[in-house]
């Protein structure tokens, strides 16, 4: 649709500019031109410079100027000749075509509408009106998966994910920022969290094995209706942030499976600090050395079973009992008692949260 809009404006500008003008996409292919025969040709191979520059670029006898999204321009205007007049024409046309594109996106583009919804860039009262105008089915269940790139290869991950989900009437791939890509996926109404995790795992594995790109994926809950997509998106963000604190080894983190970590993440710092001081009033948690903390971790992992923990640690049972007794004397908490173990476990998580100082949404 954008191509036809561009072509209409280019055609009207043809006689005024009195030289060849047109638009290329990110591959350098001409998608609109005052000379119809050039449409479909690859005009230049200097696309990297053109689409990363904030200024006009002189290449192959043309002046190029990128326009579109501020994060990642999708198009570039080109004007034949390289003189001052051509550069002026490129500026005027870039502004004009970008304004047309923005108007089209806001009025007709479903992907842009979904982006505005999940980023809270549209008033709640306008959501249903716009959804009706775009013929959105408000009874469809969707979930938001937030894909965060931690190490990227020499490929466009945004385009790859778009190719993985090509049905743009059902699934929407949205560029949130330089590292985050949101996938708004249509799912069945009774979707299980484990099924969403399988989907996220397949995406991460595909990007890793085929394109050498490491990613983390946060999964929001499945919601019915357009309005609640913003909540699902925020849940996916929270899942990534909480996972960064409490589950550093996980690459797939679901909001539904955060457990007590979600509760701790929502606590104010002042309350967390008060809790730690109350739990460790006999002595600071910093008095526990690395070996002791490692022992505590293994003790929790083995369900407070002294015999099993000592076997896994390759130490005598009495040695483990001695260490647990040492912890009791330092903190006043006997980890062999279930209630004390719960308090200590939560306190360790709170301390880890306080040390990480995560970003909240």
Residue, then its C-alpha position, 0 to 999 in steps of 0.5 A: x500500500x505504501x508503494x502506491x502512495x509513494x508512486x502517486x506523490x512521485x508521479x505528481x512531483x515528476x514535472x516539478x523536479x524535472x529529473x528522475x526521482x524515486x524510492x528504494x527499500x532497505x535492499x536498494x530495490x526501487x519500489x517507486x519511481x518517476x521512470x516506471x521502467x526502473x521499478x524493481x531494479x537494484x539501484x545501489x549497493x551502498x544501503x548500509x551507509x544510506x540507511x544509517x546516515x542522518x544526512x543525504x548520501x551521494x552514491x552512484x550519481x544520485x542523492x539518497x536520503x533515508x526516511x521512516x522509523x527513527x529507530x530503523x528507517x525503512x525507505x530512502x528517497x533518491x534524486x538524480x544528479x548530485x548538485x545542491x538542487x538535487x539535495x534540496x529536492x531530496x530533503x523536501x521529498x523525504x519530509x513529504x513521503x515520511x508525513x504520508x507514511x506516518x498518516x497511513x500508518x496511523x490510519x490504516x496500518x494494523x501493526x502500528x495500531x498494535x504497537x501504539x496499544x502495547x506501548x500505551x500510546x493510545x487513549x483507552x477510549x480510542x482503542x475500540x473505535x480504532x479496532x472497529x475501524x480496522x476490522x479487528x476481532x476483539x474476541x481473539x486471544x493473543x499473547x505477547x512474547x518479548x524477544x531481547x537480543x543479547x548477542x547478534x550476528x550479521x542479520x536483521x533479526x526483525x526481518x527474520x522473525x517477520x518471516x517466521x510469522x508471515x501472516x500479518x493479519x494474525x501475528x504482529x512483529x514490532x520493533x520496540x527498540x534496538x534490542x527488543x522485538x515484541x511478537x503479538x501472537x494469536x493463540x487459541x483461547x485455552x492455551x497453556x503456558x507450557x505451549x507458549x514456552x515451547x513456541x518461545x524456545x523454538x524461536x530462540x533455538x532457531x535464531x541461535x542455531x541458524x543465525x548465531x544470535x543469542x536471545x532471551x524471551x519473556x512471555x506475558x499471559x494470554x489475553x482476550x481483547x485488544x485493550x489488555x495487550x498492553x498488560x501482556x506486554x508489561x508482563x513480558x517485560x517484567x518476566x525478563x527483568x525478574x529473570x535477570x535477577x532470580x533466574x540468570x541461567x534461563x533464556x525463556x521466562x514466563x510471567x505465569x511461572x515467576x512465583x514468589x520472585x514476582x511478589x518480591x519484585x513488586x515490593x518497595x526497596x524500603x520495605x525490603x530493607x526493613x525485612x532484611x534488618x529484621x531477619x538478620x538482626x543478630x548479624x548481617x547476611x554479609x557475615x556468611x562466607x561463600x562456602x556457607x551460602x553454597x551449602x545453604x543453596x544445595x540444602x534448599x535444592x535437596x528439600x532440606x534433606x540433610x542426608x541427601x545434601x551431604x551426599x551431593x556435597x561429598x561431605x560427612x553428615x556431621x559436617x553439614x550439621x555443624x555448618x547448619x548449626x553455625x548458620x543458626x548461631x549467626x542468624x538465629x534461623x535453624x534451616x532444618x525447621x521449615x518455617x525458618x527455612x522459608x524465611x531465610x529463602x525469601x531473605x536471600x531472594x530479597x537480598x539478591x533483588x536489592x543488589x541487582x537494583x532492576x528497572x521497574x515498569 
